[in-house]
Amino acid sequence: MANDFPILKPGSTLGILGGGQLGRMLALAAARFGLRCHVFSPEKESCAFDIAYAKTCASYEDEAALTRFADSCDLITFEFENVPAETADFLVTNKKAVLPDPAILATTQDRLAEKHFLTDFEIKTAPYAEISSDVDLPVAIVQVQAPAVMKTRRLGYDGKGQAVVSQGDDPAAAWKAIGEVPAILEGFVDFDLEISVVAARGRDGSFAAFEPTENIHRDHILHKSIVPANITPAVAKEAVSIARKIADELKYVGVLAVEMFVVPKDGKYELLVNEIAPRVHNSGHWTIDGANVSQFEQHVRAVAGWPLGRPRRIGQVEMTNLIGDEIESWKKFAALPNTAVHVYGKGEARPGRKMGHVTRVTPED
């Protein structure tokens, strides 16, 4: 189906569902290729609006606004995976060109469906159990065992929609804390480090991955990404192979990220997939300054039907998120050598809000 969509030529218009920093950086990358971007977002203060060729501020359920938006675009993509299913269905039903295929969202928006997808293709994950009602709670605890974390099946991110269940805790309290909605119980993993693979798959099935990134979280939010990751070449090769298998099985078009735990086992290491993100990803921001092609350029290339770039890292890279009022230190970071400062142009610097990032690239000898 993707090959039936038009190849975007310079001067074409790429629609972006979502107006956050990922949409902003996608629009900046598209502009390098002579593509115009029309951003659709319900948020009046969307930072992607600042640099878009055109913008629509309307609800994702506003079918008239969606129709006008879609008619103005040659192809549509999205910057985040929580686009309402009704929105995606409306666009597909009206035969609008959308990539990645919105059908993929049915898998990646639902943590249980995602876990089933992975295990069906013999990709290892943490132990998990389904919770649809309070009746499932004792069974899930026996199956997974504490300590564990209870996660809403839908809409959770950056630690939201989660509750820890320690040994001896009443799982009903955790379920109440997350709103007594459909959830999964996931066993804790004794991992050495967390990594992610950011990769692109083209319309023709071509594949290109960036090196695995080592990720350090703080308060459930990504704090730093470091490349190269502190893993063996064999683990790095396996991580990329897992990402490729996922992309191929989904028949994915665009950039996706696969988050994994590196777990010691019998003197070696095994990889457990934690999450699939069907979009450009925070842990790939380092590629803007630390690689010859960025994840945003790769995504635009993939959905537009262009050849993928061949990623090559250009030094040792460390990307640090600026969270909340950390953005006030932009001037200090701007004075550092080999350092790039990215400010997202958001309004209030609230606690936990991603306001920008800093990337330091140290040339290798």
N, C-alpha and C positions, 0 to 999 in steps of 0.2 A: 504493500500500500504506500509506503513512504516514497518508493521510487516513482509513484504516479504524481507526486507533488512537484510543483515547479522548482527548478533550480533558481535560487535567488541571485540576481545580477546586481551590480552596483546601481543604486537608485531605487531598488525594491524596498518595501516596507515590511519589517519584522515586528509582529505584535508580541508584547510581553505581558502575561498575566502576573500581576504582583509588582508593587512599586518600592520594595525595600532596597537595601544596599546591593543585593545580588542582581536585581533588575537594573540598577544604576550601572554596575560594572559590566553587565552584558551589553547595555546600550553604548557604553564607551568603547567596548571592543568592536561592536558592530560598525560604529562610525569609522573605524580605521579601514574597513572594507567598503566604505561608501554606501552602507545600508542605513536606512532611516528606521527609527524605532518608535512605535506607538505603544505607550504604557497604559494598561488598564488596572486601576486600583480603587478600592472603596475608601481609602484613607486620603483625606485632603492634604495632609502634610507629607505624602510619600516622597522620599528623597530622590527616587528615580525620575520624578516629574521634572526636576531641575535641568536635566540634560537630554530629555526626550524630544524628538521631533514633533510628536503629538501626544496628547494625554486625554484619557477619559476617567473621570472620577465618578464611579457609580457602583451600586451593589452588584455582587456576582450573580444575583438572582434577577437582575434587570435585563430581561431578554431583548428589549428594544435597544438598550445601550450596547449590549453584547453584539447584536446584529450590525449596528453602525460601526462598531469597532472592528469586527471581523471583515466587513465589506471593505474597510480601508486598508487591510493588511494582505500581503501576498502569502504569508505563513505566520503561524502563531506558536509561541513556546511559553513556558512558565518558569518563574524564578523560585517557586517553592511548591512542595508536594501537597499542601493542604488546600489546593483549589477545590471548591465544593464539587462533588460528583455530578450534581445537577448542571453546573456550568459546563463541565467537560462533555456531558451527554448532549447538552443543547448544541454545542459547537459541532460535535461529530454528527449528530442527527441532521444538521443543516449543511453537512458536507464541507466543513471548513478544514483547511489543512492545519493540523496541530501535531507538533513533535516536541518531545517524545509522545508516543501513542498514549492518550489519556487512559486507555484500558489498563496500563501498567499501574496507575494510581490505586486500583482496586487491591493490588497486592501490597504496595508500599505504604499506603495510608493506614493499614490495619496490621498491627504487630503480630497478631495470631496468623493471619494469612501469609505474612512475610516469613514467619518461622516455618510454617508448613511448606511454603515454596522451597525454602533452603533445604529442609530435611528431605523433601521429595527428590531433590537432586544430589543427595548425599553430601551436602555441605554442612560442616559441623557448626553447632551453636551451643550456647549455654543450655542446661536443662530447663524446661518450661512446662507450664500446665495452663489450661484454659479455665477462666472464671467467668461464668455467665450469671450465676446467682449465688446466694449465700450457701446453698447446698454444695457447691463445688469447693468451698474453702477448705474443709478438712481433708478432702481427697487431694487437693493441690499441694497442701503442706506435706502430706505423706509422700507424694510423688516427687516433689522437688526438694523438700527439707530446708529448714532455716539454717543460716541466714539467707534471705532472699529479698528480692525487690518486687513489689507489685506495681504494674504499669498499666495505665489505661490503654486499651487497644488502639485508640485513635487520638490524634491531636496533641500528644505530649511532645515536648522538646525542651532542651536546656534544663533538664531536671524537673520540669513541670509534669503534673499528672503521675507522680511516683510516690511510693511510700515504702520504707524499709520494714521488713518483718524479721526481727531478731529471734534467737532461740528463746522459746517460752512465751513469745508474744501471742496475743489473740489476733489472728488474721482478719477477723471481722472489723477490728479497729482500723487497720490499714485500708480495708475496702471502703469503709465509711469515709476515711480521709480523702480518698480519690473520687468520692461522689457516688459510690455504689453503682458504677457503670461497668459494662463489659471490660474485662482486663485479662492480663496474663500474669502469672507468678513465675519469676525467672530466678534461677539459682545464682548466687554469687560465684564469681570466677576468680581464682587466685592467679592473676596474670602478672607477668613481668612488666609489660608495657602495652599501651594501646597504639595501634597504627591505623592508617587509612590508605586506601589506594584510590586515587582520582584518575579516571580513565574516560576515554571517548570512544564511541562506536559510530561509524558513519552509516549512511543509507545503504551502502554496498556491502556492509558487514566488516569493513576495515576496522582495525582496533589499534589504539595507541594509549599507553598508560604512562603517567608520571611515576617517578620512584615512590615507593612507600614512604609515608610521612609519619614521624613519631609525634604523638599528640599528648599534651599535658593539660588536664582539666583542673579548674578551680571553681568550687561551688557549683558543680555540674555544668559549667560553661567552659568551652575551649579557651584556654589561656595562651598556650604556645604550641606552635608546630615547628618541628625541627627536621631538616633534611641534610644529609642522609640520616635515616633512622638507625638506631643502635641494634641492628639485627644482622644475621648472617646472610650472605648472598643466597643461600638455599631457601631461607624463610622469605626473603624478598621475592624470589622467583615464584614461590608457591602462592604468595599473596596476590601477585599480578595474575597468576593463572586462575585463582578463584574469582577475581573481579571479571576476568574475561568470560569465564563460564557463566556467571550471572548475567552479564550483558548479552551474551549470545542466546541464552535460554529465554530472556525477556524480549529478544529481537529489538533491543533498545537502540534508539538513535539520539545522540546527544552525549553530554557529560553526566556521569554518575559517580558517586563515592561509595565505597564499601568500607565500613568501620569494622576492625577486627581486634581481638585480644590475642596477645602472644603469650602462650601458656607453657611453662616447663612441664615435660612429661617424659619419664624414663630416660633422663639424661639428654633429651632432645627438646624440641619445641613443636607444639601444634597450634594451629590457628582456628579460632572460633569466631564466626561472623556475628557481630553485634547488631548491625543495622545497615540497611541499604538506603541511600539518599538519592532519589532520581532527579538530580539537578546539580548545578555547580555547588561547591561546598566550602565552608569556612576553612577547612584544613587544606584547601587548594589555593588560598589567597597568595601564598608565597610564590606561585608561578608567575604572577604579574611581573615581578622584579627579578626572580631567581631562575627563570627558564627562558629559552628562546621563543616559546609560544605559551600563552597563558591558558588556564582552564576556560576562561571566558571566550577567548578567540577560538579554542577548540570546539566549544559548544556551538558557537555561531557557524563555524565551518561545517560541523556535522549536520545540523538541522537545515542549513542552507543548501546542502548537497555539494559542498566543496570538498576537495581532498583534505584529509587531516594533516596537521603539522606533525613533525617528528620531535617529540619533546626531548630536550637536553638541558640538564641543570648546569648553571654557569658558576657555581661556587657553593660553599657551605652556607645554608640559609636558616634563619630563625625568624619566624613570624610571631608577633605578639599582638593579641587583641587589646584594644583600648575600650574598657568597659566603664560605663557611667562617667564619673568626673575625671577618670584617667585621661580623657581627651584633652583636659586643660594642660597637659604636659606636651602638647604637640610641638611647641617651640623648642623645648629641650631636645626632643628626638630629631627635629629638623636640623639641629646643629651637629649631629653625630655623623662621622664619615661612613660611607657605604650603606646609608640608611635611607629608606623611602617611607614617607608618611602618607597615609591615606585617610582622609577625613570624609565621612559619609554625608555630611550636610544635614544631619538630623537636628531636631529641635532640642527639647529638654534632655539633659544627660541624667536619666533616671538610673538607679542602681540596677545592675544586671543587663542594661541595654548596651548593645554593641554600637559604639559610636565611631569606630575607625580601627585601623590596625597599622602596625609598624613592621617593616621587613628589613632585616639587616643581612646583606650578602657579603660574605668574606671570600675573596678570590682564593682559589686553591693553587698551590705551587705546581 
